[in-house]
């Protein structure tokens, strides 16, 4: 009985700690209201086979969908993109403007660990980054111990959003 009094609270504490990383932190209506308070226009970027090939070669991202929905206002674009962390998808919101990443946030985190990537101290590193000619981000991102897969997922989505932003800005010249 005494062992049960010690073990049971410990089990409850540990099980709640494991579930802490999972959660929905932002919804699309919240983002649209916060990031585009004056309104926005929903748009669709249709992807060609050439663009998909370019994404695979340039940023090592395998685009499988035919189109990507995004929201735009005053030259700024909001991209809602998901990428697998270690085992489960992480959904990100990325705000871009003229080829520059302005902001990135975690909307939904489904992994057991690595949710530290949602903290402002980490996401601030992505502000003002661009996509270089060789498909890399223009600045270094300091990783988080124990969140390597989550960090890589965020970097991958940031690159993709910047590439999509480039294509959305020049719909007639999509292959550059």
TANORFEN-V285432 format. One line per field, one symbol per residue. phi: phi as a letter, one per 40 degrees, with the letter a starting at -180 (. if undefined). A space follows every 50 residues. Layout:
phi = ???
This chain:
phi = .ccccccdcccccccccccccciccabcdccccccbcchabcbbbcbccc ccccccccbfbccbccabcabbafgcbbbbbbacccbbcbbbbbbbafgb ccabbccbbbccbhcccccdcccccccgcbccccgbccbcbccbdgbdcc cccccccccccccccccccbccbcba
